[in-house]
Amino acid sequence: MPSDAPGSQVSIAKQIETRARGLSLNTRIALTTTAAAVVAVLVAGLVAWPLAQQTAEQESLVALQRLADTTAAAVESSPDIGSDLIENRLGDTFRSQQITAVYAPRGAQVPGLLNRRDVIDLANGDSVDGVRTIGGEEALLAAQPLDSGGSVILVQPITATNQVALASVARFGVALAVGVAIAILFGLLLARRLTRPLRIAANAAKRLGAGDRDVELAVTGPKEIAELNEALNELRFALAQSEGRQREFLLSISHELRTPLTTILGYSEAISDGIVAEADVPSTGATMTSEAQRLNLLVSDLLDLARLDAVDFRISAVMTDFAKVAADAARVWSDRCSGLGISFSSEIPEEPLMGSTDPMRVRQIIDNLLTNALRVTPSGGVVVLAVRCAAGDQQIVEIEVRDSGPGLTADDCEVAFEPAELYNRYRGIRKVGSGVGLALVGRLAGRLGGGAVAGSAAEGGARFTVAVAREVQVAREPQPS
C-alpha cells in the first residue's frame, strides 16, 4: 500500500496520538514551562527590537551632534585649513563610524543636505540635527554653525545605528537566554515536585489493585492531592469492607449448600448400600427431593443475585394486577402458615391495582419476604402481607411483610438487605437463612424502580417494605443497523 494511502495516514495519526498520550505529566509540565519561556523570549525580542533601534538612533544622533560640535571647534581653531583638518585629523574616526563630513564655507551651497529652513537656522547660529532622506536613503544629519559664517555638516547612514541596536539586543538576548535556562530548570524542579504525590498515589492504587489493603496515604499537601489521597484511603476501606463481606457471604453460602448436599449424599449412600428398608424408600426419596429443591432454589437465588448487576438480567414489563399477584401468593402462603401454626393475614385491595411491571419478579419479592418471615416467626405468631399504593404517590406500589418474630435493631435495619449480614449476626442465636433472599429483594426493588427498607412492625417483629414503580421503564435494546 502506498505511504500516502488513507489507511497509512490514519495509522500514522494514531501513532502520533498514542505517543502524545504517552507523555508523562512530569514531561508535559517541563515542556509547558519551557514553551512559555521561549514564547516570552520571542515576544520580548519582538518588542525589544524596535525599542532598541529607536534608542540606538537617538544615542547615535546625540553622539553625532557632539562630534559635530567637536569638529566645528577644531575647524574654528584653524579656519584656513578647515577641509584639510577634517580629512587629516578626523578622517579615521569618521570612516570607522561611516560618517561623511562636509565643510561649507560662508555662502557655500550644499544641495541635497540642507533645506531652506536648515540654512536659516544655521545662519542664525542654531545647530541642526535629525533624520533626513539623502540620496533615497535615510540618514542621521548633524550641522553646527561656525563663527566664520560657514558650517560643519556630518551625515551618518541610519543602517550604521543597527549595529548599535544589534549589540543592545545581543546583550538583552543573553539575559533572556539565561532566563530561559532558569525557567527550564525551574520547570523540571516544579514538575518533579508536583508529580511526586501523584506518583505515590498511582503506586498506592496499583498496590490496591494487587490486593494490598495495608496502603494508607497521608492526607496532606495541596487541596487536590489531599482529596485524592483521602479518596484512595476511603477506597481502601471500602474494598476491605466489601471483601470481608464477600468472605463472610461465601462462608454462609458454603454452609447453606453443605447442609442439603450432606442430606442428599447420606441418603443416596444409604440407598445404594441397601441400608434403607424398601418400605422407607418413598419417604427417603421425598426427603431427598425436598432437599434437592431447597438446593435448587438457593442456587437459583444466587444466580439471580449475580445477574442483577449484569447485562443479561432483563425485566419484562407487562400489564400486571399487583392485587392479583399478591392474592395468588396469599393463598399459597396461608396454607403454609396454617401448617406451622402461624396466623396469616393479608391487606390486599379488592379492586385491581394495575401497572406495567414484571409479575414474576414481584412474586419473587413476595415469596422471599414471606420465607424470611416464616423462618423467624414462632408457632402461634402472626405474619401479614400488605399491598397498597404509597401514601401521597399513586405511581409507587408498596409491598409489605410484617411478623411477630424477634424483630430487628436499628443497626440491623441499616444492613438488612446486604448479603449475609443478618446471617453473620444471628448465626447460632436464632433461625437465619443464607442471607441471599433479602439481598435479592433489595436488588430486585432497585431494578423495578424503587427500593427496600426495614423497620419494626406493630405486631412486635420486623417489617420489610418494598417500594416498586407502578410503571417500570424498561431500557430498549439497540436495533441492529
C-alpha positions in Angstrom: 0.0 0.0 0.0 1.4 3.5 -0.8 2.6 5.5 2.1 0.1 8.3 1.3 -2.9 5.9 1.3 -5.7 6.8 3.8 -5.0 3.8 5.9 -1.4 4.8 6.3 -2.4 8.3 7.2 -4.8 7.1 9.9 -2.2 4.7 11.2 0.4 7.5 11.5 -2.1 9.8 13.1 -3.0 7.1 15.7 0.7 6.5 16.4 1.2 10.2 16.9 -1.8 10.4 19.2 -0.6 7.4 21.1 2.8 8.9 21.6 1.3 12.2 22.7 -0.9 10.4 25.3 2.2 8.5 26.4 4.0 11.7 27.6 4.2 11.8 31.4 2.8 14.7 33.4 6.4 15.5 34.5 7.5 15.9 30.9 4.4 17.9 30.0 4.9 20.3 32.8 8.6 20.7 31.8 7.7 21.2 28.2 4.9 23.7 29.0 7.2 25.8 31.2 9.9 25.7 28.5 7.4 26.7 25.8 6.1 29.5 27.9 9.6 30.8 28.5 10.5 30.6 24.8 7.3 32.4 23.8 8.1 35.0 26.4 11.6 35.4 24.9 10.2 35.7 21.4 7.6 38.3 22.4 10.2 40.2 24.4 12.6 40.1 21.4 9.9 41.4 19.0 9.1 44.2 21.4 12.7 45.0 22.2 14.0 45.3 18.6 12.1 48.4 17.6 12.8 49.9 21.0 16.5 49.1 20.6 16.5 50.7 17.2 14.9 53.8 18.4 17.2 54.1 21.4 20.3 53.4 19.2 19.1 56.1 16.7 18.7 58.6 19.5 22.0 57.8 21.0 23.7 57.9 17.6 22.2 61.3 16.8 23.4 62.7 20.2 26.8 61.3 19.6 26.8 62.7 16.0 25.9 66.1 17.3 28.7 66.1 19.8 31.1 65.0 17.1 29.8 67.9 15.0 30.5 70.3 17.9 34.0 68.9 18.3 34.6 69.2 14.6 33.3 72.8 14.5 35.6 73.7 17.4 38.6 72.2 15.6 37.8 74.0 12.3 37.3 77.4 14.1 40.7 77.0 15.7 42.3 76.6 12.3 40.0 78.4 9.9 42.4 78.3 7.0 42.6 74.6 6.8 39.1 73.6 7.6 38.6 70.8 5.0 42.1 69.5 5.3 41.8 69.4 9.1 38.6 67.3 8.8 40.2 64.9 6.4 43.6 64.5 8.0 42.8 64.6 11.7 39.3 63.2 12.0 39.0 61.1 8.8 39.8 57.8 10.6 37.1 58.5 13.2 34.6 59.3 10.6 35.3 56.3 8.4 35.1 53.9 11.3 31.6 55.2 12.0 30.5 55.5 8.4 30.3 59.3 8.8 30.6 61.7 5.9 31.8 65.2 6.9 31.2 68.3 4.8 32.8 71.7 5.5 30.7 74.5 4.0 32.4 77.9 3.9 30.4 81.1 4.2 27.9 81.4 1.4 28.6 77.9 0.1 25.6 75.9 -1.1 25.1 72.2 -0.1 22.3 70.8 -2.2 20.6 67.7 -1.1 21.7 68.1 2.6 20.1 71.2 3.9 16.7 72.6 3.2 15.8 76.3 3.3 14.8 76.1 7.0 18.1 74.5 7.9 20.0 77.2 6.1 18.1 79.9 8.0 18.7 78.2 11.4 22.4 77.8 10.7 22.6 81.5 9.6 21.0 82.4 12.9 23.7 80.4 14.8 21.5 77.4 15.6 22.6 73.8 15.2 20.6 71.4 13.0 20.1 67.7 13.5 17.6 64.9 12.7 16.7 62.1 10.3 16.8 63.0 6.7 16.3 61.2 3.4 19.6 61.7 1.5 20.1 60.0 -1.9 17.0 57.9 -1.4 18.2 56.5 1.9 17.6 57.6 5.5 20.5 59.1 7.4 21.3 61.0 10.5 22.4 64.6 10.0 24.0 67.0 12.4 25.1 70.5 11.3 27.0 73.0 13.5 27.4 76.7 12.5 30.8 78.3 12.7 31.7 81.8 13.8 33.1 82.5 10.4 29.7 82.0 8.9 30.3 78.6 7.5 29.1 75.3 8.9 30.2 71.7 9.6 27.8 69.0 8.4 28.1 65.4 9.5 26.0 62.6 7.8 25.7 59.0 9.0 23.6 56.3 7.4 20.7 55.0 9.5 21.9 51.5 8.9 25.0 52.2 11.0 22.8 52.5 14.0 21.6 49.0 13.5 24.9 47.7 14.7 24.4 49.5 18.0 20.9 48.2 18.2 22.1 44.6 17.5 24.7 44.9 20.2 22.0 46.0 22.6 19.7 43.2 21.5 22.5 40.7 21.8 23.1 41.7 25.4 19.4 41.6 26.0 19.2 38.2 24.3 21.9 36.8 26.6 19.9 37.9 29.5 16.8 36.2 28.0 18.7 33.0 27.3 19.8 32.9 30.9 16.1 33.4 31.9 15.0 30.6 29.6 17.6 28.3 31.2 16.4 29.2 34.7 12.8 28.7 33.6 13.6 25.2 32.2 15.4 24.2 35.4 12.5 25.7 37.5 10.0 23.8 35.3 11.8 20.5 35.8 12.0 21.0 39.6 8.4 22.1 39.7 7.3 19.1 37.6 9.1 16.7 39.9 7.6 18.4 43.0 4.0 18.4 41.6 4.1 14.9 40.2 5.7 13.2 43.2 2.5 12.9 45.2 0.7 11.7 42.1 3.3 9.0 41.6 2.9 8.0 45.2 -0.9 7.9 44.7 -0.5 5.9 41.5 1.7 3.3 43.3 -0.8 3.1 46.1 -3.6 2.5 43.5 -1.5 -0.3 41.9 -1.0 -1.9 45.3 -4.7 -1.7 46.0 -5.3 -3.4 42.6 -2.9 -6.1 43.5 -4.8 -6.9 46.7 -2.7 -5.0 49.3 -5.1 -3.4 51.8 -2.4 -2.0 54.1 -2.0 1.1 52.0 -2.6 4.4 53.7 -1.8 7.8 52.3 -1.1 11.0 54.3 -3.9 13.5 53.7 -1.6 16.5 53.2 -0.3 18.8 50.6 -2.4 20.8 48.1 -6.1 20.6 48.3 -6.5 18.4 45.2 -3.7 16.0 46.2 -5.2 15.7 49.7 -8.6 15.0 48.3 -7.1 12.3 46.0 -5.3 10.7 48.9 -8.4 10.8 51.1 -10.4 9.2 48.2 -7.9 6.4 47.9 -8.0 5.8 51.7 -11.8 5.6 51.5 -11.5 3.2 48.6 -9.1 1.0 50.6 -11.5 0.9 53.5 -14.5 0.2 51.2 -12.6 -2.6 49.4 -11.5 -4.2 52.7 -15.1 -4.0 54.0 -16.5 -5.3 50.8 -14.1 -8.2 50.6 -14.8 -9.0 54.3 -18.5 -9.2 53.5 -17.8 -11.4 50.5 -15.8 -13.8 52.6 -18.5 -14.0 55.2 -21.1 -14.4 52.4 -19.2 -17.2 50.8 -18.8 -18.9 54.2 -22.5 -18.7 54.9 -23.4 -19.9 51.4 -21.0 -22.8 51.8 -22.7 -23.8 55.0 -26.2 -23.5 53.4 -25.1 -25.6 50.4 -23.4 -28.2 52.5 -26.5 -29.0 54.6 -28.8 -30.2 51.8 -25.9 -31.8 50.0 -24.9 -33.7 53.1 -28.5 -34.9 53.5 -28.8 -36.0 49.8 -25.4 -37.7 49.9 -26.2 -39.5 53.1 -29.5 -40.9 51.9 -28.1 -41.8 48.5 -25.3 -43.8 50.1 -27.8 -45.5 52.4 -30.0 -46.5 49.5 -27.1 -47.7 47.4 -25.7 -49.7 50.3 -29.2 -51.2 50.9 -29.4 -49.8 54.4 -32.8 -48.1 53.8 -35.7 -50.6 54.0 -37.8 -51.0 51.0 -40.8 -49.6 52.8 -38.8 -46.4 53.7 -37.6 -45.7 50.2 -40.5 -43.5 49.1 -40.2 -41.3 52.2 -36.4 -41.2 51.8 -36.8 -40.2 48.2 -39.3 -37.5 49.2 -36.7 -36.1 51.7 -34.0 -36.1 49.1 -36.3 -34.4 46.6 -37.2 -31.7 49.1 -33.5 -31.1 49.9 -32.7 -31.0 46.2 -35.5 -28.5 45.6 -34.2 -26.4 48.5 -30.7 -26.6 47.0 -32.0 -25.7 43.6 -33.9 -22.7 45.0 -30.8 -21.4 46.7 -28.7 -21.8 43.6 -31.4 -20.0 41.5 -31.4 -17.1 44.0 -27.6 -16.9 43.9 -27.7 -16.8 40.1 -30.4 -14.1 40.1 -28.4 -12.1 42.7 -25.3 -12.4 40.5 -27.2 -11.4 37.3 -28.9 -8.4 38.8 -25.9 -6.3 38.1 -25.1 -7.9 34.8 -26.3 -7.1 31.3 -28.1 -10.4 30.9 -30.7 -9.8 33.6 -33.8 -8.4 31.9 -37.0 -7.0 33.3 -40.1 -7.8 31.2 -42.7 -5.2 31.8 -46.3 -6.2 31.0 -49.7 -5.1 32.3 -50.0 -6.5 35.8 -52.6 -6.5 38.6 -50.5 -6.1 41.7 -53.5 -7.1 43.8 -54.0 -10.4 41.9 -50.3 -11.3 42.2 -50.4 -10.7 45.9 -53.7 -12.6 46.3 -52.3 -15.6 44.5 -49.3 -15.6 46.8 -51.5 -15.2 49.9 -53.4 -18.4 49.1 -50.2 -20.4 48.9 -48.6 -18.9 52.0 -51.8 -19.0 54.0 -51.7 -22.8 53.8 -48.0 -23.0 54.7 -48.5 -20.8 57.7 -51.5 -22.8 58.8 -49.4 -26.0 58.7 -46.9 -24.3 61.1 -49.4 -23.0 63.5 -48.9 -19.4 62.4 -51.7 -17.0 61.7 -51.6 -15.4 58.3 -53.5 -12.3 57.2 -53.4 -10.1 54.1 -54.2 -6.5 53.4 -54.8 -6.5 49.7 -57.2 -4.1 47.9 -60.3 -5.7 46.4 -60.1 -3.5 43.3 -57.4 -4.2 40.6 -54.2 -2.3 41.2 -52.9 -2.2 37.6 -49.5 -1.2 36.4 -46.7 -2.1 34.0 -44.1 -4.3 35.7 -42.6 -7.8 35.8 -45.1 -10.0 37.7 -42.6 -12.9 38.1 -40.2 -10.5 39.9 -43.0 -9.0 42.0 -44.0 -12.6 43.1 -40.3 -13.4 43.8 -40.1 -10.4 46.1 -43.2 -11.5 48.0 -42.1 -15.1 48.3 -38.6 -14.2 49.6 -40.1 -11.8 52.2 -42.6 -14.4 53.4 -40.0 -17.1 53.5 -37.9 -14.9 55.8 -40.9 -14.1 58.0 -41.9 -17.7 58.4 -38.4 -18.7 59.4 -38.2 -16.3 62.4 -41.9 -16.4 63.5 -42.6 -18.9 66.2 -45.8 -21.1 66.3 -48.7 -19.0 67.4 -47.2 -15.9 65.8 -48.6 -13.7 63.1 -47.4 -12.9 59.5 -49.1 -10.1 57.5 -48.8 -9.4 53.8 -49.9 -6.0 52.6 -50.0 -4.4 49.1 -51.1 -0.8 48.6 -50.3 2.5 46.8 -47.8 4.6 48.6 -49.3 7.5 50.6 -49.1 10.6 48.5 -47.7 8.9 45.4 -50.1 6.8 43.3 -47.2 5.8 41.0 -45.5 3.8 43.7 -46.8 0.4 44.9 -45.7 -0.8 48.3 -45.3 -4.5 49.2 -45.0 -5.0 52.9 -44.5 -8.1 55.1 -44.8 -7.9 58.9 -44.2 -10.6 61.5 -44.3 -11.1 65.3 -40.8 -12.6 65.4 -37.8 -11.4 67.4 -37.6 -8.2 65.2 -34.5 -6.1 64.3 -32.4 -3.5 65.9 -31.9 -0.1 64.3 -28.4 -1.3 63.3 -29.9 -4.5 61.7 -32.3 -2.4 59.6 -29.4 -0.5 58.1 -27.8 -3.7 56.7 -30.8 -6.0 56.4 -30.6 -6.2 52.6 -26.8 -6.7 52.4 -25.8 -10.3 51.6 -25.3 -12.4 54.7 -25.2 -9.5 57.2 -28.1 -10.8 59.3 -26.9 -14.3 58.9 -23.5 -13.5 60.4 -25.0 -11.5 63.2 -27.5 -14.1 64.4 -26.0 -17.4 63.3 -26.3 -19.8 66.2 -28.6 -17.4 68.1 -31.8 -17.8 66.2 -33.1 -19.2 62.9 -31.5 -17.5 60.0 -31.3 -18.0 56.3 -28.3 -17.8 54.0 -28.7 -14.0 53.6 -29.4 -14.4 49.9 -33.2 -13.8 50.0 -33.2 -10.3 51.4 -30.2 -9.3 49.3 -32.1 -10.4 46.3 -35.2 -8.5 47.4 -33.1 -5.3 47.8 -31.6 -5.6 44.3 -34.9 -6.5 42.6 -36.6 -3.5 44.2 -33.9 -1.3 42.7 -34.4 -2.9 39.2 -38.2 -2.3 39.5 -37.7 1.4 40.0 -37.9 1.5 43.8 -36.1 0.5 47.0 -36.4 -1.5 50.2 -36.4 -0.6 53.9 -36.6 -2.5 57.1 -38.1 -1.4 60.4 -40.2 -2.5 63.4 -43.7 -3.9 63.0 -46.8 -3.2 65.1 -47.1 -7.0 65.6 -43.8 -6.9 67.6 -41.4 -8.3 65.0 -39.8 -7.0 61.8 -41.3 -5.0 59.0 -40.0 -5.1 55.4 -41.4 -2.6 53.0 -40.5 -2.7 49.3 -41.5 0.1 47.0 -41.7 -0.5 43.3 -42.7 1.7 40.4 -46.2 1.2 39.1 -44.9 1.8 35.6 -41.5 0.3 35.2 -39.3 1.9 32.5 -37.5 -0.9 30.6 -34.5 0.1 28.5 -34.9 -0.8 24.9 -32.2 -2.9 23.3 -30.4 -1.1 20.4 -31.6 -2.1 17.0 -29.1 -3.6 14.6 -28.0 -1.2 11.9 
